[in-house]
C-alpha cells in the first residue's frame, strides 16, 4: 500500500514537472520575442 502511494505521487510529480517545464519554456520564448520586438 505504501509503495503504491509513493509510486503514484512520484508519477504525478513527474507529470507536473514536465508540464511546468513546458510552460516555463513557452513563457521564456514569449518574453524574448516581446523584448526583441521592442528592441528593434
C-alpha positions as CSV (number, residue, x, y, z in Angstrom):
1,X,0.0,0.0,0.0
2,X,2.7,2.5,1.0
3,X,4.7,1.7,-2.2
4,X,1.7,2.2,-4.4
5,X,1.1,5.6,-2.9
6,X,4.7,6.5,-3.3
7,X,4.7,5.4,-7.0
8,X,1.6,7.5,-7.7
9,X,3.0,10.6,-6.1
10,X,6.3,10.2,-8.0
11,X,4.4,9.8,-11.3
12,X,2.3,12.9,-10.5
13,X,5.4,14.9,-9.7
14,X,7.0,13.9,-13.0
15,X,3.8,14.8,-14.9
16,X,3.5,18.2,-13.2
17,X,7.3,18.8,-13.7
18,X,7.0,18.1,-17.4
19,X,4.0,20.4,-17.8
20,X,5.7,23.1,-15.7
21,X,8.9,22.9,-17.8
22,X,6.9,23.3,-21.0
23,X,5.0,26.3,-19.5
24,X,8.3,27.9,-18.4
25,X,9.9,27.4,-21.8
26,X,6.9,28.9,-23.5
27,X,6.9,31.9,-21.3
28,X,10.6,32.5,-21.8
29,X,10.2,32.3,-25.6
30,X,7.3,34.7,-25.5
31,X,9.2,37.1,-23.2
32,X,12.3,37.0,-25.5
33,X,10.1,37.7,-28.6
34,X,8.5,40.6,-26.8
35,X,11.9,42.0,-25.8
36,X,13.3,41.6,-29.3
37,X,10.3,43.3,-30.9
38,X,10.7,46.3,-28.6
39,X,14.4,46.4,-29.2
40,X,14.0,47.0,-33.0
